[in-house]
Amino acid sequence: MKLGIMQPYFIPYIGYWQLINAVDKYVIYDDVNFIKGGWINRNRILMDGNPMYFNVPMFGASPYKLIKEVRVNNDNKIINKNLRIIEAAYKKAPYYNKVYPLIEKILKCNKDNIAEYVTDSFYVICDYLDITTEFVVSSSLNKDCSLKAQDKVLAICKILGATEYYNAIGGQSLYSFTDFANCGIRLKFLKTNNIEYRQFRNEFQSNLSILDIMMFNDTEKIKRFLNDYTLIEN
């Protein structure tokens, strides 16, 4: 069984979705500390040809809290303001009429904490892209939460019966091929290949939110993007 584990990121870039799509089960790592300035509550969209951060407003975000403990600000005025930003950015994109209702559903999900909020968005986007990976919420697993880093990941792998563990390429320095092999698990790192597509008539801006890809490409092309990666293994 192929397993992936990551913090819940808000409408993340294509590499994150490649990882979800590549595995059988994907653990939403909601019981680790919130990372301020990271990707849990924000991503980048295209505005007037340039990348722009797009944020989920929150209450009391702190690196001393677990991700699941950070609350979302579901004020309607803020939600509508964010929807107007999406409209201004992508109104003329070819798939705007199909994708805008999805982002509206995501922003209006009314989930109380950021982990549930992002998890809900995963289901919306996976349904659109026909991704059938099973999601598991980390805090629902009976595990030793005193474990850290690789040891905690290995514990989750054992609980769920993983035979292969997939991680994004940026995590190469965090995990040991030997340690995973000693536990009977094959460790693999997923590296996204060069993916480009037309964004209006601008110079291409890479690694934006999946929202950008969805606005400019049909689902069949996005499905091809989902498989456009290289696996690195020992």
Disulfide bonds with the S-S distance in Angstrom:
none
